[in-house]
Amino acid sequence: MQILKKTINDADFKELKEVQKGCWINSMNPSKEEASELIKKLELDEEIIEDFLDETSTPRVEIEGNNTYILIKVPVKEKNELRTTTLGIIVGPEFILTITPSSSVSPITDFLEKKDVSTTQKTKFVLTLLEKTIELFDKKTNYVSKQVNAKRKNIQKLTNTDMITIVEFEEVLNDFVSSLVPITTIIRKIKTGKILPIYDADQEMLEDLIITANDSLNLSNSRIKTISNIREAHSTILSNNLNKTMKTLTAITILLTIPTIISSIYGMNIGLPLQENTNAFLYVIIIVLLISIALIALFRKQDWM
C-alpha cells in the first residue's frame, strides 16, 4: 500500500507516511488485515470493500455517506492468461483510494508515471484513470486481434488446439465487452454531476471519454464477430470436406460393388452364359471394366469424384 500526493505544482508524486488531505491511497492485493485497517481508518463501508476485492463483482457506482464508490473491471495478464479483474475507486472528502485484488494493474502503474495528474483534482484523477483503463482495453483487444488474424491465414489447417485458443480469445473479448458497457454507463453518470463535482475543464474530457469508450466497445464487438466468422468458416470447410469424403467413399463402394456382384454370379455352381467359352474370363473382365468406366464418367459428371 502506498500513500501518495501530488499537487498541480509538483513534478512527481510524493510518498507520505500518513493519510493527508488531497492524497491518493493505492492498495494492491491487500491482505484481510490491511483491508480491515483501511476500512477502519478511512471509515469505509466494509461490505462494499469486500465486494470490490471479489473479481466476480459487477461494476457499478454507489454513494454511501460521504464516500463515492466506483467499481470497474480492468484487463490483466497473469501467467499468460488474459482476463479482467476488479478495480475499486473510492472518492472521499479528503482522499482518493484505489483498491484491487490484483498485484499488478497497468492503469495504476501507468498512472504513477503520468506527470499531468494531481491527486488534489479528484474528478480529473478519476476521469484520467478511466481513460487509461479504456486505452488498456484497446491495447489488449488489438493483441487478441493479431493472434486471431495470424491463425486465420491458415484457416484450412487449423487444429483442435487452434480452435480452442480462438474460443478462449472469444471468451476474453466477451469479458471485455461486459466490462466496457458499465464503464460507459459510469462515465455518463459522472457527466450528470451527481456522482462527482464537474468543472468546465472536465466537460470536454467527459465527451471524449464517452466517444473513446464507445469506440473501444465497438472494436471488441467487431473482433468477436471476426472470431465468429472464423468459427463458421472453419465449420463449413470441415462440413464440405466431410461431404467430399463421403461422396468419394460412396463412389468407391459402388465401383467395388459391381465387380463383386458379377464375380459372385459367375462363382455360382449353376449354368451360366459363356461358361463353355475359353474366353469367358476375359469377357467378364471387359464387362466389369466398361461398367466401371461408365460409372466413373457418371460420378465425375455429378462431381462425386
C-alpha positions in Angstrom: 0.0 0.0 0.0 1.2 3.5 -0.9 0.1 6.9 0.2 0.9 9.4 -2.5 0.3 13.1 -3.0 0.8 15.4 -6.0 -0.5 18.9 -6.4 -0.7 20.8 -9.8 2.7 22.4 -8.9 4.5 19.2 -8.1 6.6 17.4 -10.7 6.3 14.0 -9.2 4.3 12.1 -6.6 5.4 12.4 -3.0 5.1 9.4 -0.8 3.6 10.0 2.6 3.5 8.0 5.8 0.1 9.1 6.9 -3.2 10.0 5.2 -3.4 13.7 4.4 -6.0 15.9 2.7 -5.7 15.5 -1.1 -3.8 12.2 -1.0 -4.1 9.1 -3.1 -4.0 5.7 -1.3 -3.1 2.9 -3.7 -3.8 -0.6 -2.3 -3.0 -3.6 -4.5 -3.8 -7.1 -3.4 -4.2 -6.2 0.3 -4.4 -8.9 3.0 -7.5 -9.1 5.1 -5.7 -7.3 7.9 -4.7 -4.5 5.6 -8.2 -4.2 4.2 -9.7 -4.1 7.7 -7.2 -1.4 8.7 -8.2 0.7 5.6 -11.9 0.3 6.4 -11.4 1.4 10.0 -9.0 4.3 9.3 -11.0 5.8 6.4 -14.4 4.9 7.7 -15.4 2.8 4.6 -18.3 0.5 4.1 -17.0 -3.0 4.9 -19.4 -4.9 2.7 -18.6 -2.7 -0.4 -14.8 -3.0 0.1 -15.1 -6.8 0.4 -17.2 -6.8 -2.7 -14.6 -4.7 -4.5 -12.0 -7.3 -3.7 -14.1 -10.0 -5.3 -13.1 -10.4 -9.0 -16.6 -11.7 -9.9 -18.3 -8.5 -8.7 -20.4 -6.4 -11.1 -19.1 -2.9 -12.0 -21.2 -0.1 -10.5 -21.4 3.3 -8.7 -22.6 3.7 -5.2 -22.7 6.7 -2.8 -22.6 5.8 0.9 -22.2 8.5 3.5 -19.5 11.0 2.3 -17.8 8.5 0.0 -18.4 7.7 -3.6 -17.6 4.1 -4.6 -16.8 3.3 -8.2 -16.1 -0.3 -9.3 -14.8 -1.0 -12.8 -13.1 -4.0 -14.5 -9.6 -3.8 -16.0 -7.6 -6.2 -18.2 -4.7 -8.1 -16.6 -2.4 -10.7 -17.9 -1.1 -13.2 -15.3 0.6 -16.5 -16.1 -0.1 -16.0 -19.8 -3.8 -15.8 -19.0 -5.6 -12.7 -20.3 -8.7 -11.8 -18.1 -10.3 -8.9 -16.2 -10.1 -8.1 -12.5 -11.9 -5.5 -10.3 -10.5 -2.0 -9.6 -12.3 0.0 -6.9 -12.1 3.8 -6.9 -13.3 5.4 -3.6 -13.5 9.2 -3.6 -13.8 10.6 0.0 -13.9 14.1 1.3 -10.1 14.2 1.8 -8.7 11.3 -0.2 -8.9 9.0 -3.2 -8.4 5.3 -2.7 -7.8 2.7 -5.4 -8.0 -0.9 -4.3 -7.7 -4.1 -6.4 -7.2 -7.8 -5.7 -4.5 -8.0 -8.3 -0.9 -7.4 -7.6 -0.3 -5.5 -10.9 -2.8 -3.4 -12.7 -1.5 -1.5 -15.7 -3.7 1.6 -15.4 -2.3 2.1 -11.9 1.3 1.5 -12.8 1.0 3.8 -15.8 -0.7 6.4 -13.7 2.4 6.6 -11.4 4.4 7.8 -14.4 1.9 10.4 -15.6 3.1 13.9 -15.0 0.0 16.0 -15.7 -2.3 14.5 -13.0 -2.6 15.7 -9.4 -4.3 13.9 -6.5 -5.9 17.1 -5.4 -8.0 17.3 -8.6 -10.3 14.3 -7.7 -12.6 14.4 -10.7 -9.8 14.7 -13.3 -7.9 12.0 -11.4 -10.9 9.6 -11.8 -11.5 10.5 -15.4 -7.8 10.1 -16.3 -7.8 6.7 -14.6 -10.9 5.7 -16.7 -9.2 6.9 -19.8 -6.1 4.8 -19.1 -8.3 1.8 -18.5 -10.1 2.2 -21.8 -6.7 2.6 -23.6 -5.6 -0.7 -22.0 -8.8 -2.4 -23.3 -7.9 -1.2 -26.8 -4.3 -2.4 -26.5 -5.4 -5.9 -25.3 -8.1 -6.1 -27.9 -5.6 -5.4 -30.6 -3.3 -8.0 -29.2 -6.1 -10.6 -29.4 -6.9 -9.4 -32.9 -3.3 -10.0 -34.0 -3.3 -13.5 -32.6 -6.6 -14.4 -34.2 -5.5 -12.9 -37.6 -2.3 -15.0 -37.5 -4.4 -18.2 -37.2 -7.0 -17.0 -39.8 -4.3 -17.0 -42.5 -4.2 -20.8 -42.4 -7.9 -21.4 -41.7 -7.9 -24.7 -43.6 -5.1 -26.1 -41.4 -6.5 -25.1 -38.0 -6.1 -27.8 -35.4 -8.3 -28.5 -32.4 -5.8 -26.7 -30.3 -6.0 -23.6 -32.5 -9.8 -23.7 -32.3 -9.7 -24.0 -28.5 -7.4 -20.9 -28.4 -9.7 -19.0 -30.7 -12.7 -19.8 -28.5 -10.7 -18.7 -25.4 -10.0 -15.4 -27.2 -13.7 -15.0 -27.9 -14.5 -15.5 -24.2 -11.9 -12.8 -23.3 -13.4 -10.4 -25.7 -16.9 -11.1 -24.4 -15.5 -10.4 -20.9 -14.1 -7.1 -22.3 -17.5 -6.1 -23.7 -19.1 -6.9 -20.3 -16.6 -4.6 -18.7 -16.7 -1.7 -21.1 -20.5 -1.4 -21.1 -20.6 -0.4 -17.4 -17.6 1.9 -17.8 -19.6 3.8 -20.5 -22.6 4.0 -18.1 -20.4 5.2 -15.2 -18.9 8.0 -17.4 -22.4 9.1 -18.3 -23.4 9.1 -14.6 -20.4 11.2 -13.8 -21.3 13.6 -16.5 -24.6 14.4 -14.7 -22.6 15.9 -11.8 -24.4 13.8 -9.2 -21.5 11.4 -8.7 -18.5 13.8 -8.7 -18.3 17.6 -9.0 -17.9 18.6 -12.6 -15.9 21.6 -13.7 -15.8 23.3 -17.1 -12.4 21.9 -17.8 -13.8 18.3 -17.3 -16.7 18.6 -19.8 -14.6 18.2 -22.9 -12.7 15.3 -21.3 -16.0 13.6 -20.5 -17.3 14.0 -24.1 -14.0 12.5 -25.4 -14.2 9.6 -22.9 -17.7 8.7 -23.9 -16.6 8.6 -27.6 -13.5 6.6 -26.7 -15.4 4.1 -24.6 -17.9 3.6 -27.4 -15.2 3.1 -30.0 -13.5 0.6 -27.7 -16.7 -1.3 -27.2 -17.3 -1.3 -31.0 -13.8 -2.6 -31.5 -14.3 -5.5 -29.2 -17.7 -6.4 -30.7 -16.1 -6.2 -34.2 -13.3 -8.7 -33.1 -15.9 -11.0 -31.6 -17.7 -11.0 -35.0 -14.5 -11.8 -36.7 -13.9 -14.8 -34.5 -17.5 -15.9 -35.0 -16.9 -15.7 -38.8 -13.7 -17.8 -38.5 -15.5 -20.5 -36.5 -18.4 -20.6 -39.0 -15.9 -20.7 -42.0 -13.9 -23.5 -40.3 -17.1 -25.4 -39.6 -18.2 -25.0 -43.2 -14.8 -26.2 -44.5 -15.0 -29.3 -42.3 -18.5 -30.0 -43.4 -17.6 -29.7 -47.1 -14.5 -31.9 -46.6 -16.7 -34.5 -44.9 -19.2 -34.4 -47.7 -16.5 -34.8 -50.3 -15.0 -37.7 -48.4 -18.4 -39.4 -48.1 -19.1 -38.9 -51.8 -15.7 -40.4 -52.6 -16.2 -43.4 -50.3 -19.7 -43.9 -51.7 -18.3 -43.9 -55.3 -15.6 -46.3 -54.4 -18.1 -48.6 -52.7 -20.3 -48.6 -55.8 -17.3 -49.2 -58.1 -16.3 -52.2 -56.0 -19.9 -53.5 -55.6 -20.5 -54.0 -59.4 -17.5 -56.3 -59.9 -18.3 -58.1 -56.7 -21.9 -58.8 -57.9 -20.7 -60.1 -61.3 -17.9 -62.2 -59.8 -20.4 -63.6 -57.2 -22.9 -64.6 -60.0 -20.2 -66.3 -62.0 -19.0 -68.0 -58.9 -22.3 -69.9 -58.5 -22.4 -73.6 -59.4 -25.2 -73.3 -62.0 -25.3 -73.0 -65.7 -24.2 -69.5 -66.8 -23.7 -67.8 -70.2 -20.2 -68.2 -71.7 -19.3 -70.9 -69.2 -18.1 -73.2 -72.0 -16.2 -70.4 -73.8 -12.5 -70.4 -73.2 -12.5 -66.5 -73.3 -15.3 -66.2 -70.7 -13.0 -64.7 -68.0 -11.7 -62.1 -70.5 -15.3 -61.2 -71.5 -16.3 -60.8 -67.8 -13.3 -58.6 -67.1 -14.1 -56.4 -70.1 -17.7 -56.0 -69.0 -16.6 -55.1 -65.5 -14.1 -52.5 -66.8 -16.8 -51.0 -69.2 -19.3 -50.7 -66.4 -16.6 -49.2 -64.0 -15.5 -46.7 -66.7 -19.2 -45.7 -67.3 -19.7 -45.3 -63.5 -16.5 -43.2 -63.1 -17.6 -40.9 -66.0 -21.1 -40.6 -64.4 -19.6 -39.8 -61.0 -17.2 -37.2 -62.4 -20.1 -35.6 -64.3 -22.0 -35.4 -61.0 -18.9 -34.0 -59.3 -18.7 -37.0 -56.9 -15.0 -37.7 -57.7 
